[in-house]
Amino acid sequence: MSIRNIGILTSGGDSPGMNAAIRAVVRTGVFLGMDVFGIRRGYQGMIEGDIFKMKTTDVSNIIQRGGTILKTARSKEFMTDEGMAKAYDQLQIHGIEGLILIGGDGTFRGANKFFEKYTIPAVGLPGTIDKDLSGTDFTIGFDTAVNTAVEAIDKIRDTAEAHDRLFVVEVMGRDAGYIALNSGIACGAEDILIPEMVTDINDVLCRIDMDERRKKTVHILVVAEGDDYGGSKKVAETIMARFPKLDVRNCVLGHIQRGGAPSYADRVLASRLGHAAVTALNNGTTQVMAGIINGEVVYTPFSNVIKGTTPVSPDMLEMIRVLSV
Ligand code: F6P
């Protein structure tokens, strides 16, 4: 039986490119003769029936915009049996026969729980700046977030250079260090601390000491927020205590990394995956996430989409140290 009515939602932390994905889903759905319903504020809006029919013109002029026109939320209620029952009722009331879910790890955990109880065809899209999902080489928003971090760290380097300062810059990534690793390499950081590697603070201090002896005047340390030592503030304090003569500053980039116009790469990725997701739903390929692996669209069953990070090769960190001399 072909699916006529589909619902689309964005859930969890927003990421640049979600709007481009929504646009692709709505326009592909309408092209295939479907009615597309926007569900506001993720699973919470599904529970509350915050659902409206979308036209192709509703997604005009949004491909270049950050955020998500559907808004997003992290719904605790959806993780309860009552919340899921309410959400399912709302889908029935609106005649929604298929779902497109855009989000990160929490979105897929919610989906897995929901589909254990309720049968409704669905396809997911990876939307998170953290790039911490298996089943895809890239997630929608990651490229933009890294570019935003790079732009900011370049600016920090200018002022660090002017004052001969050491900066400890914190980038996002509660459980994954991809933003830190990639922005750090791209900005020529002296050191990069990520959750995937246990931080040896003495090693960090030792390298600063060596740099000091060599009269290196500028240091940029990029620290992922989830680094096990306890965050950039603690790293900065430890450095200050050990090197009282060093002029140390701590800068947390924060949510600027989540906003802004998506890069071309995120727009293309979101468009491809949005189109592929609706096409899959229409062809009966369901309960999968559409991801990109080696440049090709790949579908991974929801049950195999887990929060995952590829181990960071020690060669990569070694390279950073060699290049930042
Ligand atoms: O979107 C992922 C992420 O950016 C994490 O890296 C970060 O820890 C988290 O979101 C913060 O989200 P919020 O401020 O929305 O709770």
Residues whose N, C-alpha, C, O or C-beta is under 5 A from the ligand:
A	BS01	F6P	G13 D14 I129 D130 M172 G173 R174
